[in-house]
Amino acid sequence: MRGRRRKQPRFSVDLSVTLRSETQLWGASVHNISEGGLFVVTRELKPIGSELDLTLRLPPPQGAVAIRGVVRWIGENASNHEVPLGMGIEFESLGGDSLRALRSFLAMKPHPPRSVWDRF
C-alpha cells in the first residue's frame, strides 16, 4: 500500500473503535479515515495481513457501523509525531448501510489538505 496514491480523501478524526481478532477484543482510537480504510492508534499491533472485525462509532445520527478489515501497514515509530503507533487497516467488507453511514459522516467533514498520510 505504501507508495500508492489514495483513491479517496483521508480525514483526521477522533473516533472510538472496537476491534476483534480471532483471539482478542479491544478498544482503540481512530486517527484518520477514508471510504477505503482507517488508521487506528493502538499498542496492540497485529501482523500485516491480519483480518479484523471493527465496530466504528460515528457520531449521531450515523451511530455504530460494522466493518471487516485487513491490516495493511504498521506505524511502529511512536516518536514520529506524524505517524503514531498503530495500524493502517483497509476495509474489506463494508455493507450498504455501513457505507452510507460512513459516506454521510465524511460528507460533513471539510476536504483535507494533502499530508504525509497521502503516502500510505
C-alpha positions in Angstrom: 0.0 0.0 0.0 2.9 2.4 0.6 3.9 4.4 -2.4 0.4 4.2 -4.0 -1.8 7.2 -4.1 -5.1 7.0 -2.3 -8.3 6.9 -4.3 -10.4 8.6 -1.5 -9.5 11.6 0.6 -8.4 10.9 4.2 -9.9 12.9 7.1 -8.4 13.5 10.5 -10.9 12.3 13.2 -11.1 11.4 16.8 -13.4 8.3 16.9 -13.7 5.2 19.0 -13.5 1.7 17.5 -13.7 -1.8 18.9 -11.5 -4.3 17.2 -11.9 -8.1 17.2 -9.3 -10.6 16.1 -9.6 -14.4 16.3 -8.4 -14.3 19.9 -8.9 -10.8 21.2 -11.3 -7.9 21.7 -10.0 -4.4 22.4 -10.9 -0.7 22.0 -8.8 2.0 20.3 -8.9 5.4 18.7 -9.2 6.2 15.0 -6.7 8.8 13.9 -7.8 9.2 10.3 -10.3 7.6 8.0 -11.5 7.4 4.3 -14.0 5.3 2.5 -11.3 2.8 1.9 -9.8 2.4 5.4 -8.6 3.9 8.6 -5.6 4.3 10.9 -6.1 3.0 14.4 -3.9 4.3 17.2 -3.1 1.3 19.4 -0.3 -0.5 21.2 -1.9 -3.8 20.3 -0.4 -4.4 16.8 -1.5 -7.3 14.6 0.7 -8.7 11.8 0.2 -7.3 8.3 -2.5 -9.3 6.5 -4.4 -10.0 9.8 -8.2 -9.8 9.3 -10.1 -7.8 11.9 -13.8 -7.1 12.7 -14.3 -3.5 13.6 -17.2 -1.6 15.2 -16.7 2.0 14.4 -18.7 4.5 16.5 -19.7 7.5 14.4 -21.4 10.5 16.0 -25.2 10.8 15.7 -27.1 10.4 13.6 -24.9 7.7 12.0 -24.1 5.6 15.0 -22.1 2.3 15.1 -21.1 0.6 11.8 -19.7 -2.9 11.4 -16.7 -3.3 9.1 -14.4 -6.2 8.1 -10.8 -5.0 7.5 -7.2 -6.2 6.8 -4.1 -4.8 8.4 -2.1 -3.3 5.5 0.7 -1.4 7.4 2.1 -0.8 10.8 3.1 2.6 12.3 5.7 1.5 14.8 7.6 4.7 15.4 5.9 6.2 18.4 8.5 9.0 18.4 7.4 10.2 15.0 4.5 12.6 15.6 3.2 12.3 12.1 2.8 8.5 12.3 1.7 7.4 15.8 2.0 3.8 17.0 -0.9 1.9 15.4 -2.2 0.1 12.3 -3.4 1.1 8.9 -6.5 -1.1 8.1 -8.0 -1.4 4.6 -11.8 -2.0 4.5 -12.5 -5.4 3.1 -16.3 -5.6 3.7 -18.4 -2.6 4.3 -22.2 -3.3 3.9 -24.6 -0.9 2.3 -26.0 0.7 5.5 -22.5 1.0 6.9 -21.1 2.5 3.7 -24.0 5.0 3.6 -23.4 6.0 7.2 -19.7 6.4 6.6 -20.2 8.5 3.5 -22.8 10.7 5.3 -20.2 11.3 8.1 -17.4 12.0 5.7 -19.6 14.4 3.6 -19.8 16.7 6.7 -16.0 17.0 7.0 -14.1 19.7 5.2 -11.9 18.4 2.4 -8.5 17.6 4.0 -5.2 19.1 2.9 -2.6 16.8 1.3 -0.3 15.4 4.0 2.1 12.6 5.0 -1.0 10.3 5.1 -1.3 10.6 1.3 1.7 8.3 1.0 0.0 5.4 2.8 
